[in-house]
Amino acid sequence: MSRRIELVTGDITTHEVDAVVNAANSSLLGGGGVDGAIHRRGGPAIGAECRALRASRYGRGLPTGEAVATTAGRLPARWVIHTVGPVWSEREDRTPLLRACYTNSLRVAAELGAVSVAFPLISAGVYRWPKRDAVVQALDAIRTAPAGVDEVRLVLFDDASRAIADEVYAEVFG
């Protein structure tokens, strides 16, 4: 299986894919950045399913690195896959947790039957993960994840992030 990886710049909530990955907080109840945008644009159906998950399996919240799916509500996707990225730490290597966000999201997508998935750059915003390393970890985790999803888009929020991603992509896949 050859997984196609595409880098794009823009708003992840506009992508017509089977599944959009949400860089969620552990509460699953929305927040800022990508999380807030997905909840706002997707509408109340996403929040309702997230509240149901909190009332059942994830009473203490979704653990870092794990992934769970809900409806996509009004988004142009079938599902939202929520994953909680790690906060960057200079003293502790949390790289395995960051990579798990990608691999577990792809596993959930494959279980759902999704063929196409759009990811944000997880943990590279308010969680302060250095962007270059965030891209390295994302691309390597996506590239080496088990088969099941044919098309993955890494959606970069701005031109500066996209330039970093293009450079890393050329190094990884060049």
C-alpha positions in Angstrom: 0.0 0.0 0.0 1.3 3.4 -0.9 -0.2 6.1 1.3 -0.4 9.5 -0.4 0.6 12.4 1.8 -0.3 15.9 0.8 0.7 19.2 2.4 -1.9 22.0 2.2 -2.3 25.4 3.7 -5.6 26.6 5.0 -8.6 25.9 7.2 -9.0 22.3 8.1 -12.8 22.7 8.7 -13.3 23.1 4.9 -11.7 19.9 3.7 -13.9 17.3 2.1 -12.4 14.1 3.4 -13.8 11.1 5.2 -12.3 12.2 8.6 -10.9 15.4 10.0 -8.6 15.0 13.0 -9.2 17.4 15.9 -6.3 18.5 18.0 -8.6 18.3 21.1 -8.1 19.1 24.7 -8.7 16.2 27.1 -12.2 17.5 28.1 -13.5 16.9 24.5 -15.7 19.9 25.0 -14.1 22.4 22.6 -11.6 25.1 23.2 -9.4 27.3 21.2 -7.5 26.9 17.9 -8.4 23.9 15.8 -10.6 22.4 18.5 -12.8 25.5 18.8 -13.0 25.9 15.0 -14.1 22.3 14.5 -16.8 22.5 17.3 -18.0 25.9 16.0 -18.2 24.9 12.3 -19.4 21.4 12.9 -22.2 22.5 15.2 -23.9 21.0 18.3 -23.9 17.4 17.1 -20.2 17.1 17.7 -20.5 18.6 21.2 -23.4 16.3 22.0 -21.4 13.2 21.1 -18.4 14.4 23.0 -20.5 15.0 26.1 -21.8 11.4 25.7 -18.3 10.1 25.5 -17.4 12.0 28.7 -20.5 10.6 30.4 -19.4 7.0 29.5 -15.9 5.9 28.5 -14.0 9.1 29.1 -15.2 10.4 32.5 -11.8 11.8 33.3 -11.2 13.0 29.7 -9.5 11.6 26.7 -5.9 10.6 27.6 -3.0 12.2 25.7 -2.1 10.2 22.5 -5.4 8.3 22.3 -8.1 8.9 19.6 -11.9 8.6 19.4 -14.4 9.4 16.7 -17.6 11.4 16.6 -19.9 12.6 13.9 -18.6 15.6 11.9 -21.9 17.5 12.2 -22.0 20.2 9.6 -18.3 19.8 8.5 -17.8 18.5 4.9 -16.5 15.2 6.4 -18.1 12.0 7.7 -16.3 11.9 11.1 -14.1 13.9 13.4 -11.4 12.0 15.1 -10.4 13.7 18.4 -6.9 13.3 19.7 -5.1 15.0 22.6 -1.5 16.1 21.8 1.2 16.5 24.4 2.4 19.8 25.8 6.0 20.4 24.8 8.6 19.8 27.5 12.3 20.5 27.4 12.8 18.1 30.4 10.7 15.1 29.2 10.7 13.4 25.8 7.0 13.3 24.9 7.6 12.4 21.3 6.0 8.9 21.6 2.8 10.6 22.7 2.8 13.0 19.8 3.4 10.2 17.3 0.6 8.1 19.0 -1.8 10.9 18.1 -1.2 10.3 14.4 -1.0 6.5 14.5 -4.0 6.1 16.8 -6.0 8.5 14.7 -5.1 6.6 11.6 -6.1 3.3 13.3 -9.5 4.8 14.3 -10.0 6.1 10.7 -9.2 2.7 9.2 -11.6 1.0 11.7 -14.3 3.4 10.5 -13.5 2.7 6.8 -12.2 6.1 6.1 -10.0 6.4 3.0 -9.0 10.1 3.4 -8.0 12.0 6.5 -7.0 15.6 7.2 -4.7 16.3 10.1 -3.7 19.6 11.7 -0.2 20.0 13.0 -0.8 18.5 16.4 0.7 20.2 19.5 2.4 23.0 17.4 0.1 25.8 18.6 -0.7 26.6 22.2 1.1 23.3 23.3 4.3 24.9 22.1 5.8 21.9 20.3 8.6 23.2 18.0 7.1 23.3 14.5 9.9 21.7 12.6 10.0 18.7 15.0 6.2 18.6 15.0 6.3 18.2 11.2 9.1 15.6 11.3 7.1 13.5 13.9 3.8 13.9 11.9 5.3 12.9 8.6 7.2 10.0 10.0 4.3 8.7 12.0 1.9 9.0 9.0 4.4 7.4 6.7 5.1 4.4 9.0 1.6 3.8 10.3 -0.1 0.5 9.4 -2.1 0.4 6.2 -5.7 1.3 6.0 -6.0 5.0 5.0 -5.0 5.9 1.4 -4.8 9.7 1.5 -3.6 11.9 4.3 -3.5 15.7 4.2 -1.4 17.6 6.6 -3.2 21.0 6.8 -0.9 23.8 7.9 -2.6 26.9 9.3 -0.3 29.6 7.8 2.4 30.1 5.1 5.3 30.0 7.7 4.2 26.6 8.9 3.7 25.4 5.3 7.3 26.5 4.4 8.7 24.5 7.3 6.6 21.5 6.3 7.6 21.7 2.6 11.3 21.7 3.7 10.9 18.7 6.0 8.8 16.9 3.4 11.6 17.3 0.8 14.0 15.9 3.3 11.8 12.9 4.3 10.5 12.0 0.9 12.9 13.8 -1.4 
